[in-house]
Amino acid sequence: MHHNAPSPGDPSWWLTEALQNEGNPTPAPSLEGEERADVVIVGGGFTGLWTALAIKDKEPDQDVVLIEAKICGAGASGKNGGKVHGYWASLPGLSETLGPDAAIEVAKLGTKAQDGIRAFATTSGRDVWWREAGNVRVSTTAAQDSKINHHIRVVEQLGVTDTAQALSSEEVASYCNSPSFRKGMYLSEGANVQPARLARALRKAAIERGVRIYEHTPMLGVDTGAPNRVRTKGGWIEARDVVLATNTALASESWVKPYVTVFSSYALMSEPAERELADMGWTGDEGMADMRMFVHYFRKTADNRVLMGSGSGPISYNGSSTSPLLTKDQASGARAVAGLRRLLPGLSSVGVSKVWGGGIDISSDRLPFFRTRPGTRIHYAAGYSGHGVNPTYIGGQCLAALVLNSTDEWANSPFCRREVPKLPPEPFRTVGGRLVRRSIMGCEAAEDRGEKPRLLYRVGAAIPKTFGLRIGTR
């Protein structure tokens, strides 16, 4: 019995739940008049808030102001799947792109970030639904089996076998029993969180540390100088350092555009399904995902709902972060629902309570980068690439290091120092990207049916590899 799923729309289920839990708080005031600060942070999501807290940890007397266009948690931070894990899951791709040493360095920093987020999330008085039990990746086709085999080979070659272990189909079924699952692997680093509750807890912590927050205060522009000036509708702020933590909104800026493209991901939240989950044997707190390129990611919530997301949403033209394709695409919402019904048939009678979508800025090598614009004190974060909550903590540490001129392990890491390859210019990027996306979806759909993909789709899906790009490679 299939319920019609609701159309994609804002806000996400997470944000609604988090605000209700908070007792529908009054937003912070919007900025009126002129302010001065040492640092102004633009963007009140995970990146901006972690940055504010990291600056206060290192130099408590820094005067920090944060502005947010809507309310803290209204953007990607309150929309994502709430899966928290670093880069051990990405090891094969990273070691190809960066080489094995840098790949291990990146993954170890991801583990540090995991420790930092855990410490914050489990502080008493913060209920952000932190549940830590690792991650299970499953294959649903023969092509995905070979990806798992490749991953296990890479961890053996690199001598980090404790990060991933192969699972037989019986072992996969012991975590969650579905006729769609073939084999899998268990990744020891992995947790789930209620992302909007986490964003709101970060907001509260920042305010308690003396960060001045203005909500409903979009930035109109920034004038570089000493000091810089961030302009808003109601006034402006002068500050020595500016941090731009606006996620996809940066993708259309000339200094970010060559390195990122804006995809989208759609997710749904089911109605509560305690009995059905028990019948499937999915009683643990592991996060789960398949091995597609446009991955299905799924997880349970503290109230026994299931979130199912599909990273297969449309690509916006020219890095637009405001295109309706990113939030209102019916077909992508329907793919998330189809994913739920196909991957977890035991939930086929469970209704869908909400569907939503959002943009993802994907960098050319699938790793975020944190930089200072040459000749300025303007710092920015870009290219998170759909890796969830963990990298935003890394972003906070890296941006705080850039603001405070520290040369610590974050500032010296590949996140801040590596050369990011350029993507082709527009219109080739979007036209090519859409062709590749359609080809990959065609390949993956054929594999799901147990058929060999059409030649046209195989050729299209191979375009990025032909040009030496990591983005959109299967």
N, C-alpha and C positions, 0 to 999 in steps of 0.2 A: 504494500500500500504506500503510495508516494504522496507526500504532501507537497503542495506547490511552495517552493522556497520564496521568501521575500526578495524584492529587487535590492541590489546593492545600494547602500546609503549610509550617511554619517549620522550620529557618531557610531563608533564600534560598540559591540556589546561590552567590551572591557571598560571603556570610559564611562558608559552609563552606570555600570555596576560600581565602579570606583567612586564616582561622585555621590551616588546614593549612600554608599558605605560611609562617606565623609560627612553625610548630613547636608548635601547640596550646598557646599561652601560658597561664600561670596568671593568673586574673583578679586585679585589684587587690583588696586586702582590703575587707571591708564595714566601715562606720563603727560603732565601739563607743565609747560614752562621749561626752565633751563636747569640742567644738573651737571655736576662735575664728578668724575670718579677716576680711579686708577685704571680700571678695566671695565669695559662694557661688553656684555655677552648678548648676542642676538640669537634668540631661539631657546625656548623653555622646554625642550625635550631632554632625553637622556644625555646627549652630548653636552649641551649647554649647562645642565645642572651638575653633571659629574665634574665638568671643568671648574665651575664655581667652587664646588666643595674641595677639589684638589688644590686650587689656589689658596683657599682658606686654611687647608691643612699645612701647606708649606710656608705660607707667609700670612698669618692671621690678620695683620694690620692692613693688608691690601683692601682698598675700598672697591667693592664689586657691585655693579648694577646689571641686572638682567632684564631684557625686554622680550615679550612674547606676543605674536600677532593675535592669537586667540586666547586659550588658557593652557597652562602647562599640562602636557599629556594629550593635547588635541590632535597632534600630528602623528607621524609614524610611531612614536614611542607608545602611544595608546592603541595602535592598530595591529602591531606585529603578533606573531604566534606565541610570544612569551617563552621562547626556547632559549636557554642560556648555556652555550658551550663555545669553546674557543676554536682553534684551528687544527686540532688533531684530525678532525673529520675531513679536512681539506688537504691532507698531506701529499697525496699523489700529485695533484695539480700544482701545489706550491713548490714542491721540489723540482718539478719540470720548469716552472717559471723563474724561481729565485735561486735554484740550487739547493742541495740538501741541508747545508749548514744554516743558511738564512731561513729555510722552511722550519727547521727545528727551533731556531731562535724565536720566530713568530709564534709558533705553537706554545713555547714555554711562557711567552708574555701573555698569551691567551689564558694559560693556567693561572698566572698571577692575577689577571683580571677576574677570573672565576673566584679566586680567593677574596678579592676585594668586594665583589658583588655579594658573595655569601655573607661576609662580615657585616655588610650594611643591611642586607635583607633579613638576617636572623637576629638583629639587635632587638631586645625586648621592647614591646610596645609597637612594633611594626608588623602588621599582618599583611604580607604581600603574596601569600600563598606559595612561598618557597618550598619546593619539593625536589629533592636531589636523589636520583636513582640511575643516572646514566642515560644513554641514548641507544635505541635499537634502529639500525638501518635494515630495511628488508628489500629483497629483490622480488619483482612480480613478473619478470620476463627473463629469457635466456641472456639477452643483452645486458640486463642489470646484474645477473649472476657474475658475468665476467668482470664487471666493475668492482664487485666485492672481492673477487679473487685477486684483482690487481691491487686493491687497497691492502689486503693482507700481505701480499708479496712486498709492497713498499715498506710497511712497518717492520717486516723481517729484515729487509736490506738495511734499513736505517737503525736497527737495533732498538726500536721502541715498541716491542710487542705488547707491553702492558697497556698501550692506549687503545688497542682494538683486538677483539677476538672473534674468529669465525663462528657462526652458529649454523647448525643443521636445521632442516625444516622442523624437526621435532622440538629443537631448542627454541626456535622462533615462536612456535605455537605455545610454548610454556609461558611466554610473555603476553602474547595476544594471538588467539586462534582465529585465523581467517583463511578461507580456501584460496584467496588471491596470493598469499605469501608463499615464496619458495624457500629461499635460504636467507641468511642475514649476517650481520655482525653487531657485536655489542661494543659500544664506545663508553669507556668508564667515565669520561668527563661529560656531564650533562645534567641540567636541572630545568625545572619549569617554574614560571613565576606569573603572577597576574600583572602584565606590563603596565597598565594604566595605574594600578595601585602603587607600583614601584615608582613611576614618574611623580605621582602625587606625594609619596613619602620623601623623595629627593627634594621636591619643592619645599616641603615643610622643614626638612633639615637645613636647606640653604637659607631660608628665612631665619631659622634659629641661630645660624652662624653669622647673621648680620648682612646677608646679601639683600639688596633692595630689588624687589621684583615688581615690574609693571606689566600687567596683562592687557589684552586688547590694545596693544601698542605696536602695530607693524612698523618696521623700518621703511622709510621712504628712500633713503640713500645714505651714503657715507662719504664724507669729505676727508681725504687723507691729509695729514699734516702733523705738526707737533704742537698741541694735541690734535687727535682726530676728532671729527664731529659726526655723530650719528643723528640723522634727522628723522623725526616722526611727525605725525599730523599735529600733535599738541605741543611740540617743542623740540628740544634737542639735548644731547648729552655730549660733553667733551670728555675725552679719556685718552690716556697715554697709549693703551692697547685696546684693540677691538678684536673680539672673537666672533666669527660668523659660523653659527652652528644651526644652519637652516636646512640641512639635508638636501632634498631634491631641488629646492629653490635656487641653489648655487649652480645647478647643472647648465643653465643658459648663460652663465657669465663667461666672458671670453677666456679667462685664465683657468677655468675648470672644464669648459665644453670639449676641448680636444681629447679629454681622458675618460669621460663618462658618457653613458647613455641612460635614458630613463625608461625602465621597464615598469611593470606593475604586478602586484600579487593580490589575489582575492582570497578571502577567508570566510568561513561560516562558523557560527556557534550553534550546536544542537540544543534541543531541550534536554533536561536531565534524563539519564539512561542507566541508572544504577543496576537494575535487574539485567538489562541486555549486556552491559559490560561484564557483570559477574558470569553470565552464560558464556561469554567469549574468553573468559579467564584473564581479562585485562584488568587486574586488580592492583598492579604495582604503579609506580609513579614515573616509569620511563617515558621519555619523549620518543616519538617514532617518526620515521620518514622513509620514503622509497628512494630508489637510486636513479630516478629520472634526472635529466638535465633541468627541466622545469619541474622541480621537485614537488611532490605532495608531502606536506608536513602535518603531523597530527599529534594530539596530546589530550590528556584529560584535564579537567579542572577540579578544584576542591569540592565543587558541588555536583560532580559526576556528569558533567556535560563533556562533549568532545568538540574541540576545535579542529577543523580540517581546512588547510590552506593549499592553494595551487599557485605556484610561481609562474603562471603561464599567461599573465595579463598582457595587454597591448603595449607597444612602444610608442611614446609620444614623440612628436616631431620637434627637432631642434632643441632637445633638452627642456621642453615645456613642463613645468611642475603643476600647471593649472588645467591641463587638458582633461575634459570629462572622460576620456578613455581610461584614465588612471583610477577613477572612482565609481563610474556609472556603467561599466561595460557588462551588459546582461550575460553575454556568452561566457565571460570569464567567471562570473558568479555561478553560472550553471555548471561550469567545469569543476568548481570546488564541490558542488552538490553531487555531481556524477562521481567524483573521486570518493566521496564518503560512501555512496551506495555500492560502488564497485569494490573498493578496498576493504570495507567493513560491512559486508552484507548483513551481519548480525544486528546492525543498527537501522536496517531498512524501514522499520516501522516507527522510527524516532523522528519527530518533527525538527525543523530548522527554525531557530528563533531569530537569527539575524545574519545578514550577509553584508560584507563591506570590502572595499578595495583601497589600495594606496600605492603611490609611486615608490620605486626603489632606484637609487642612483647606483648603477653598476659600473665599476671601473674596468678599464681594458684588461687588467690582470687579476680581477676579482678580489683585490685587497684594498681596504681603505687607505687614504693618504692624508697626512696632516702637514700643513705647510704655512709659511709666512710669505705673503706677497713681497717680492723683491723690492727693496728700498722703502718698505713701510713697516708699521707695527700692526698690520692687519693679518690675523691668523685664521685658518679655516680648516674644516673637516669635509672630506668628500669621498664618495665611492664606497659606501658601506656594503653594497652588493648583496643585500638580503641575508646577512649572517646574524641577524637577531641582536640580542641584548648585549652579549659579551664584548664585542668590539667597541661599543659606545664608552665603556669604562676605559679602554685603551685610549680612545679619542680624548677623554677628559684628562688623562695623565699626560699625553703628548702635547695637547694644547696648553695645559698649565706650564709644562716645561718650556714651551716656546714663549709664552707670556713672561715667564720669570727668568728667561735666559739660562736655564739650567742645562748642563750637558750630562743628563742622567741616561740610564739605559733606555728610557722611552725616546728621548730626543735623538739618541744614536741608533735607533732601531730602523729596520726596513720601512716601518710605517711612515717615518719622517724623512728617510734618506734615499730610498731607492729611486731609480729613474722609472717613471711610469710611461709605458708605450702610448703613442698617440693612436687614436681611431681615425678611420677615413673621414673626410669632411662631409658636411651636408651638401646635397640631398642624399649622397650615396650611403651615408651611415644609416639613416632611417629606412630608406628603401631596401638596402642590403640587410639591415637588421630584421626588418619585417619578413623578408624572404627567408632568412635563416630561421626565424622563429616559426614561420609556417611550415618549413621543411622539417624542423626538429619535431614539431607537434605531429606532423604526418608520419614521421618515422616511429615516434613513440606510440602513436595510436595503432599503427600496423603491428608493431611488436606486441602490444597488448592483445591483439587478435591472433597472435601466433603466426603472422604472415611476414614475408620479407618486404621491407619498404620499397616503394617505387623508386626507380633510378633517379628521377627528377628530385625527389625528396632527399635521397642520399647525397646527391651532388650539392644541393642547397645547404644541407646540414654540414657539409665539409668546407664551406667557404671560409669560415674564420681560421681553421687550421691552415688552409692554403695560404692565407695572408699572415700566418704566424701570430694570431691573436688568441688569448685565453678565453675571451668573452664569448659566450654562446658556443663553446665546444662541448661535445657530448662526452 
